Amino acid sequence: MDNKLVLISGSIATGKTTLVKELAKKFNKSIYIDTDIIKWFIQNGYVGEVEVENGIGTMEICLHQHSIAIECTCDIAYRFLNEGYNVFICDLVYTEEFEQKYNVLFNKVKTSNKYKILLTASFDEAKKRGLGNKFGMTDILMKKFISWFDKKSKDGWVIIDTDTLNLKQVFEKITKILN
């Protein structure tokens, strides 16, 4: 099995979703999975980080729902990998538990082409890109997201600082890593 398993994580406004979609288009027989979309399957009772910040639900519920979504993402990824597909995943992997769930998938698959890529951006750059506003994030929550990734263990991750790069440059950098 020589197909690719790529997990892209990082703070907001780094281009995770756009990049996994473009990577899936570039490589033959590929899919992308956005774990947020799986979380959004919840129609009544969804609690994300923005909702917690706005006093709707608890962080415990948010983390539990995200954890379930990661398990579903891993199940889907495993099935497609076994059928010979390249799999590109984007997610906010900001807790040790979330990382452990992905590590189970990474340890289970037989391909040697496994990559965990962490995209970073400073608060000022994320703010300039304006995506926090799009998702209803306060400056406090944006700073919290960025700090989660600053504190995160970087072991086993390829780190790309996106502050001085546009999406095309980040895409080219990742493509070089994968080839």
WOPENOR-V187378 format. One record per pair of residues at least 6 apart in sequence whose ideal C-beta (glycine too) atoms are under 6 Angstrom apart, sorted by the first residue. I is the first residue (numbers start at 1). GAP is how many residues later the second one is. D is the distance in Angstrom with one decimal. If there is no record, write none. Layout:
I;GAP;D / I;GAP;D
This chain:
1;109;4.7 / 1;110;4.6 / 3;81;5.8 / 3;83;4.9 / 3;108;5.5 / 4;82;4.3 / 4;109;4.3 / 5;82;5.3 / 5;104;5.7 / 5;106;5.9 / 5;109;4.7 / 6;82;4.9 / 6;109;4.8 / 7;82;4.8 / 7;95;5.7 / 7;109;4.9 / 8;8;5.0 / 8;11;5.9 / 8;12;5.7 / 8;82;4.9 / 8;109;4.8 / 9;82;5.8 / 9;84;4.1 / 9;109;5.6 / 10;6;6.0 / 10;108;5.3 / 10;109;3.3 / 10;110;5.9 / 11;110;5.4 / 11;134;5.1 / 11;135;4.6 / 11;138;4.9 / 12;114;5.7 / 12;119;5.4 / 12;120;6.0 / 12;133;5.4 / 13;108;5.6 / 13;113;4.0 / 13;116;4.0 / 13;118;4.1 / 14;105;3.6 / 14;107;5.0 / 14;148;4.8 / 15;152;4.8 / 15;155;5.9 / 16;74;4.0 / 17;17;5.6 / 17;73;5.3 / 19;152;6.0 / 20;12;4.1 / 20;68;4.1 / 20;70;4.4 / 21;11;5.4 / 22;149;5.8 / 23;65;4.7 / 24;6;4.2 / 24;7;5.9 / 24;8;4.0 / 24;64;5.0 / 27;59;4.8 / 29;56;5.2 / 30;56;3.9 / 31;49;5.4 / 31;54;5.5 / 31;56;5.8 / 32;56;4.4 / 33;40;5.2 / 33;43;5.9 / 33;56;4.8 / 34;56;5.3 / 35;34;5.1 / 35;38;4.8 / 35;56;3.8 / 38;31;4.2 / 38;34;5.1 / 38;35;5.9 / 39;26;5.9 / 39;30;4.4 / 47;10;3.2 / 47;14;4.5 / 47;15;4.7 / 50;86;5.0 / 50;87;6.0 / 51;6;5.3 / 52;7;5.2 / 52;10;5.2 / 53;88;4.7 / 70;28;5.8 / 70;31;4.6 / 74;31;4.2 / 77;10;4.6 / 80;7;5.4 / 81;6;5.5 / 81;28;5.2 / 93;6;5.4 / 94;54;3.9 / 106;8;5.3 / 116;40;5.8 / 116;41;4.8 / 117;41;4.9 / 118;39;4.3 / 118;41;4.9 / 119;41;5.4 / 119;43;5.3 / 120;41;5.0 / 121;41;5.0 / 121;42;5.8 / 122;41;5.4 / 123;20;5.6 / 123;23;5.4 / 125;38;4.6 / 126;16;5.9 / 132;10;4.4 / 160;13;5.9 / 162;8;5.7
